[in-house]
Amino acid sequence: MRLLRPLCRRRWSQGAPPPPRVASEASEAPSPDDGEPHSGLAPWSTQYGNLPQRYMLRKSRRLDYITPAPSQCFNNEVSTGRLPDFPLERPWTQDYWRGGQAPHPNMIGHHGVYAQPIRLQDWMWFRGDRVEVLKGKDKGKQGYISYVVQERNWVCVEGLNCKRETVGKTEGFPGMIRLVEQPLCVITDIALVDPMDEKPTEVEWQYTEDGERVRVSSRTGRPLPVPSEAYQTVDYKTPEGYSESQQKDTKAKDVEEITYKPRLATFEMEIMEEQGIQEDRDAKPTFYY
C-alpha cells in the first residue's frame, strides 16, 4: 500500500504542545443518532457503553440551584450544569456515585480539571492499541490499551501502572488485595509501538491513494490500523455482526420510541388539548396579602 504525502502533517512527539481545539473538520469517531441531543462527552470515551446520547446527557449533569420551597410569590427556578470532573468511572455508573467521586452539591462554580486539548480528528489512541510505558515503575514495559477517558487524555493499559486496593475488609476478615489499573497520559506517559520492530515510535495521520485516513509510523512508514476492539461495545463485537434476538418479547425499536414528552402543563390541560376543549371563562382576580 503506497502512502501519499499529506497536505498537512500532524506529528506528535513527547513534550510537543498539541494543536488548538477547533470545531470544524469531520471526524471518523462514532457519531450520535440523528436528531438526538448530544451529551457533549468525547465519543471514544462512550463508545463501549453504547448508550443513548439523551441518557448520558441527563446523567452527566448536576443540579446547581432550585427554589428552596414552592412559593406563590416567586417563580420556581431550576438550573443545571455539567459535572466538573471526569474521573475513570463514568457518571452513569453506580461506581461513580458509590466510590465518592461524585462532586459535592456545594461545588457550585467549580471549574473542574484542565487537560491539554487534542482535536477529535487527531486522537490516535484506541482500545486494543499496543503501547509502551515511558514513565513510572513500569517504564519500558508494553501492553494493550483497555480503557479510554478522552476528556482527560487518559488511557489504562492492561496489567501496567496498577495500584493495590483492599476490598471486603471487616473486623474478622483482613480483606482481599486487588490490582486496579491507574490512568496514563497519552501525551507524556505512553507511546504507540511500531509493529515492524516492536519499538515505540511517533505516529502521524496520513492518507492513502484510496483516500483512506490511516496512522503511520514516522520512523518506518508502517501503517497502524485502528484495532477492531475500538469499535466493540458491551452489546456486540462489530456493528455489522449484530443481530437482534428473536426470542425477546419487546423489539429494540419499540423500546427506543419516545411516547411521552414532559411539558409544563397539568393533566387537565393535556386532556383539554387532546379533546379540543377551549377555555373561554375569565379567571377571577387573586390578591396576596
C-alpha positions as CSV (number, residue, x, y, z in Angstrom):
1,M,0.0,0.0,0.0
2,R,1.5,3.3,-1.1
3,L,1.1,6.3,1.0
4,L,0.8,9.9,-0.3
5,R,2.3,12.9,1.3
6,P,-0.5,14.6,3.3
7,L,-1.4,18.2,2.8
8,C,-1.0,18.9,6.5
9,R,1.0,16.5,8.7
10,R,0.1,16.3,12.4
11,R,3.0,14.8,14.2
12,W,3.1,14.0,17.9
13,S,6.3,14.0,19.8
14,Q,6.9,13.7,23.5
15,G,6.7,17.2,25.1
16,A,5.4,18.9,22.0
17,P,2.3,21.0,22.6
18,P,-0.9,19.7,20.9
19,P,-2.7,21.8,18.2
20,P,-5.5,24.0,19.4
21,R,-9.0,22.6,19.5
22,V,-11.4,23.6,16.7
23,A,-14.9,22.6,16.0
24,S,-14.5,22.2,12.2
25,E,-13.4,19.2,10.1
26,A,-15.3,15.9,10.2
27,S,-14.1,13.1,12.4
28,E,-14.1,9.3,12.0
29,A,-15.3,8.8,15.5
30,P,-18.7,7.2,16.1
31,S,-21.5,9.8,15.7
32,P,-24.7,10.0,17.7
33,D,-28.1,9.3,16.3
34,D,-29.6,12.0,14.0
35,G,-31.9,14.4,15.7
36,E,-30.9,13.3,19.2
37,P,-29.4,15.9,21.7
38,H,-25.7,15.3,22.2
39,S,-24.2,14.7,25.6
40,G,-21.1,16.7,24.9
41,L,-18.9,13.8,26.0
42,A,-16.0,12.5,24.0
43,P,-17.0,9.7,21.5
44,W,-14.2,7.3,22.3
45,S,-14.9,7.5,26.0
46,T,-18.6,6.5,25.5
47,Q,-18.2,4.1,22.6
48,Y,-18.1,0.9,24.7
49,G,-21.2,1.8,26.7
50,N,-23.4,2.1,23.6
51,L,-25.9,4.3,25.5
52,P,-28.3,6.9,24.0
53,Q,-27.0,10.4,24.0
54,R,-30.0,11.8,25.8
55,Y,-29.4,9.4,28.7
56,M,-25.7,10.3,29.0
57,L,-26.7,14.0,28.8
58,R,-29.0,13.6,31.8
59,K,-26.6,11.6,33.9
60,S,-23.6,13.9,33.3
61,R,-25.4,17.0,34.6
62,R,-26.0,18.1,38.2
63,L,-28.5,20.3,40.0
64,D,-26.9,23.7,40.7
65,Y,-29.9,25.6,42.2
66,I,-33.6,25.0,42.9
67,T,-36.1,27.2,44.7
68,P,-36.0,26.3,48.4
69,A,-39.8,25.8,48.7
70,P,-42.8,26.2,46.4
71,S,-44.0,29.8,46.7
72,Q,-46.8,31.7,45.1
73,C,-44.8,35.0,45.3
74,F,-41.8,33.8,43.3
75,N,-41.4,31.7,40.2
76,N,-39.9,28.3,40.8
77,E,-36.4,28.1,39.3
78,V,-34.2,25.1,38.5
79,S,-30.7,25.4,37.0
80,T,-28.4,22.6,36.0
81,G,-24.7,22.4,35.0
82,R,-22.1,19.9,33.8
83,L,-20.2,17.8,36.3
84,P,-16.9,19.4,37.0
85,D,-14.6,16.4,36.9
86,F,-14.1,13.4,34.6
87,P,-12.7,10.5,36.6
88,L,-12.2,6.9,35.5
89,E,-15.7,6.0,36.4
90,R,-18.4,7.3,34.1
91,P,-21.2,9.4,35.6
92,W,-23.9,6.9,34.6
93,T,-22.3,4.0,36.5
94,Q,-23.0,3.1,40.1
95,D,-19.3,3.0,40.9
96,Y,-19.1,6.7,40.2
97,W,-21.6,7.6,42.9
98,R,-20.6,4.9,45.4
99,G,-16.8,5.5,45.2
100,G,-17.1,9.1,46.4
101,Q,-16.1,10.5,43.0
102,A,-19.3,12.4,42.6
103,P,-19.0,16.2,43.2
104,H,-20.3,17.7,46.4
105,P,-23.6,19.7,46.0
106,N,-21.9,22.8,47.3
107,M,-19.3,22.8,44.5
108,I,-21.1,25.5,42.5
109,G,-18.7,27.4,40.3
110,H,-16.1,24.7,40.4
111,H,-14.3,24.6,37.1
112,G,-13.0,21.1,37.4
113,V,-9.7,19.9,35.9
114,Y,-7.9,21.0,32.8
115,A,-6.2,18.9,30.1
116,Q,-4.3,19.8,27.0
117,P,-6.7,20.0,24.2
118,I,-6.5,17.4,21.4
119,R,-8.7,17.7,18.4
120,L,-11.2,15.0,17.8
121,Q,-9.8,14.1,14.4
122,D,-6.2,14.0,15.8
123,W,-7.0,11.4,18.5
124,M,-4.9,8.3,17.8
125,W,-5.0,6.1,20.9
126,F,-7.7,3.5,20.9
127,R,-8.7,0.3,22.8
128,G,-6.6,-2.6,21.6
129,D,-3.5,-0.5,20.7
130,R,-0.1,-1.8,21.8
131,V,1.8,0.9,23.7
132,E,5.0,1.2,25.8
133,V,5.0,3.0,29.2
134,L,7.6,5.8,29.3
135,K,7.4,6.8,33.0
136,G,6.8,5.2,36.4
137,K,7.7,1.8,37.8
138,D,6.6,0.0,34.7
139,K,8.8,2.1,32.4
140,G,9.8,0.1,29.3
141,K,7.0,-2.4,29.5
142,Q,4.5,-2.9,26.8
143,G,0.8,-3.6,27.0
144,Y,-2.6,-3.1,25.3
145,I,-5.0,-0.2,26.0
146,S,-8.1,-1.4,27.7
147,Y,-9.8,1.8,28.7
148,V,-10.0,5.4,27.3
149,V,-11.0,8.7,29.0
150,Q,-10.7,11.1,26.2
151,E,-11.8,14.1,28.2
152,R,-8.6,13.8,30.4
153,N,-6.2,12.4,27.7
154,W,-6.1,9.2,29.8
155,V,-5.8,5.5,28.9
156,C,-5.4,2.4,31.0
157,V,-3.0,-0.3,30.0
158,E,-3.8,-4.0,30.9
159,G,-1.7,-5.1,33.8
160,L,0.5,-2.0,34.0
161,N,0.6,1.0,36.3
162,C,-1.5,-0.7,38.9
163,K,-2.4,0.2,42.4
164,R,-3.2,-2.3,45.2
165,E,-6.5,-1.9,46.9
166,T,-8.0,-3.8,49.8
167,V,-11.7,-4.8,49.4
168,G,-14.0,-6.7,51.7
169,K,-12.2,-5.9,54.9
170,T,-14.1,-6.4,58.2
171,E,-13.3,-7.0,61.8
172,G,-12.9,-10.7,61.4
173,F,-11.6,-10.8,57.8
174,P,-8.4,-9.0,56.6
175,G,-9.9,-8.5,53.1
176,M,-8.5,-9.2,49.7
177,I,-6.0,-7.2,47.7
178,R,-6.7,-6.5,44.1
179,L,-4.8,-4.6,41.4
180,V,-6.5,-1.6,39.9
181,E,-5.1,-0.1,36.7
182,Q,-4.4,3.6,37.0
183,P,-4.6,6.1,34.1
184,L,-1.7,7.2,32.0
185,C,-1.5,10.4,30.0
186,V,-1.3,9.8,26.2
187,I,1.0,12.8,25.6
188,T,3.8,12.2,28.1
189,D,3.4,8.7,29.6
190,I,2.9,6.3,26.7
191,A,4.0,5.8,23.1
192,L,2.5,3.7,20.3
193,V,4.5,0.6,19.3
194,D,5.6,0.1,15.7
195,P,4.5,-3.4,14.7
196,M,7.6,-3.8,12.4
197,D,10.3,-3.6,15.1
198,E,8.2,-3.5,18.3
199,K,9.7,-0.3,19.5
200,P,8.0,3.0,20.5
201,T,7.5,5.5,17.7
202,E,6.0,8.8,16.7
203,V,2.8,8.4,14.8
204,E,1.0,10.8,12.4
205,W,-2.2,10.7,10.3
206,Q,-1.8,10.3,6.5
207,Y,-4.0,9.5,3.6
208,T,-3.5,6.5,1.2
209,E,-4.1,6.6,-2.6
210,D,-7.6,5.4,-2.0
211,G,-8.4,8.3,0.3
212,E,-8.3,6.2,3.5
213,R,-7.0,8.0,6.6
214,V,-4.6,5.8,8.5
215,R,-2.0,6.2,11.2
216,V,1.6,5.8,10.0
217,S,4.8,5.3,11.9
218,S,7.2,8.2,11.4
219,R,10.3,6.0,11.6
220,T,9.4,3.1,9.3
221,G,6.4,4.3,7.4
222,R,4.4,1.2,8.5
223,P,0.6,1.8,8.8
224,L,-1.0,1.2,12.2
225,P,-4.7,0.3,11.5
226,V,-7.3,1.1,14.2
227,P,-7.9,-2.2,16.2
228,S,-11.3,-3.8,15.9
229,E,-11.5,-3.6,19.7
230,A,-12.0,0.1,19.4
231,Y,-15.4,-0.4,17.8
232,Q,-16.6,-3.1,20.2
233,T,-19.4,-2.3,22.6
234,V,-21.0,-4.0,25.6
235,D,-23.7,-5.3,23.2
236,Y,-21.8,-6.5,20.2
237,K,-18.3,-7.1,18.7
238,T,-19.0,-5.3,15.5
239,P,-22.0,-3.3,14.3
240,E,-22.2,-5.3,11.1
241,G,-22.4,-8.6,13.0
242,Y,-25.1,-7.6,15.5
243,S,-28.5,-9.2,15.1
244,E,-31.5,-8.8,17.3
245,S,-32.7,-11.8,19.3
246,Q,-36.0,-13.2,18.0
247,Q,-36.8,-14.6,21.5
248,K,-37.2,-11.2,23.1
249,D,-40.8,-10.0,23.8
250,T,-40.1,-6.4,23.0
251,K,-38.3,-5.1,19.9
252,A,-35.5,-2.6,20.3
253,K,-37.3,-0.1,18.0
254,D,-40.3,-0.2,20.3
255,V,-38.2,0.3,23.4
256,E,-36.3,3.3,21.9
257,E,-39.5,5.0,20.7
258,I,-40.3,8.2,22.7
259,T,-44.0,8.1,23.5
260,Y,-44.1,10.8,26.1
261,K,-42.5,14.2,26.2
262,P,-42.8,16.1,29.5
263,R,-44.3,19.6,29.4
264,L,-45.2,22.4,31.7
265,A,-48.8,21.5,31.7
266,T,-51.2,19.9,34.2
267,F,-53.1,16.7,33.5
268,E,-56.3,18.6,33.0
269,M,-54.6,20.9,30.4
270,E,-53.4,18.0,28.4
271,I,-56.9,16.4,28.4
272,M,-58.4,19.6,27.3
273,E,-55.9,19.9,24.5
274,E,-56.5,16.3,23.4
275,Q,-60.3,16.7,23.4
276,G,-60.1,20.1,21.7
277,I,-61.8,22.0,24.6
278,Q,-61.2,25.7,24.7
279,E,-61.3,27.7,27.9
280,D,-63.3,30.8,27.4
281,R,-64.1,31.7,31.0
282,D,-62.4,34.7,32.7
283,A,-60.3,33.9,35.7
284,K,-61.2,35.8,38.9
285,P,-58.6,38.2,40.2
286,T,-56.5,36.9,43.0
287,F,-54.9,39.1,45.7
288,Y,-52.0,38.3,48.0
289,Y,-51.5,39.9,51.4
